[in-house]
């Protein structure tokens, strides 16, 4: 299975006779698939081609400008430059250089890409976690905002947002996939909770009532968080391997060492809870292996010696504390789910109480129902949206990324005046 990763880039040189270099570079800008090492100022007008040309390496009557281009675009670029007298030469990657990142703008990963882009540019070597991040966001939001009625309204709003081409909503159109996914997840959790505009009885309770079983919901929230953290550690391990090789992946706390530590602590805790001694011992051994590998990596990074050992020990202790804190942090999925259910219950109880008086009180009950649900919807949607974003960024992405990449910036003819051709 192909991993969701940045589009493959290649190091290239655009080669041309020195006297034809400006004309060839204008054709490069027209193609819009090359990022030269010296990017011209978009406001520089006629000087753009001159500035790129000034960075050329000349040898005899030939000149070359180096840069980056998507691998799939190179053959078409070579054909485009041929009439101008230019050619494209593939070059080896410079030692230590990281290619710029270009991500696919379509498909399921593309739909959720803005969620990742706000946090960081995916490094070129890394797996792109956009799909995972988007689905995790939807699940966490849905668990905190579980209501069939509210979820249906949110889903409908997402479809309206996605179709907006003009007007004030058009600028938020890229957010439509998040809104639709969050709305669907909310409706599904609403079915699980038996909530539809509160505990109205419009839908059956397929799993549990949040207010009746808060402890079970709390445990489920932490379990969901543990599962998402495990996936994050897996992606982080793959990224450390792709970035720096197996040795780095083995000792990194966001790599195999951290994964072993996390899994070992989890198994040890499960063994204690189930009174299963073999499971607890196996978890303890795995956690010890993770601690040993993590210490070795931190010790080497700190430069060795006694000071390095102390620094590695402190960082390792901090890592263990953060694992516990980050896992427990997912208890907020249950806490805000309970809050949403409590607000819905208050609104519905008040509606029933007022409506029992009959006559004109029914109209007042309807107003209370609509107004109360509007407040609950707006307040809880805002809170759940922020909390799901926080968990994505601080708990999950902190395992996946250790650095940010650099966005591919192709030179486009749109920024070049006609005087340069």
Secondary structure, 3 states (H helix, E strand, C coil): CCCCECCCEEEEEEEEEHHHHHHHHHHHHHHCCEEECCCCCCCCCCHHHHHHHHCCEEECCEEEEEEEEEHHHHHHHHHHHHCCCEEEEEECCCCCCCCCECCCCCHHHHHHHHHHHCCCCCCCCCECCHHHHHHHHHHHHHHHCCCHHHHHHHHHHHHHHHCCCCCCCHHHHHHHHHHHHHHHHHHHHHHHHCCCCCCCCCCCCCCCCCCCCHHHHHHHHHHHHHHHHHHHHHHHHHHHHHHHCHHHHHHCCCCHHHHHHHHHHHHHHHHHHHCCHHHHHHHHHHHHHHHHHHHHHHHHHCCCHHHHHHHHHHHHHHHHHHHHHHHHHCCHHHHHHHHHHHHHHHHHHHHHHHHCCCCHHHHHHHHHHHHHHHHHHHHHHHHHHHHHHHHHHHHHHHHHCCCCCCECCCCCHHHCCHHHC
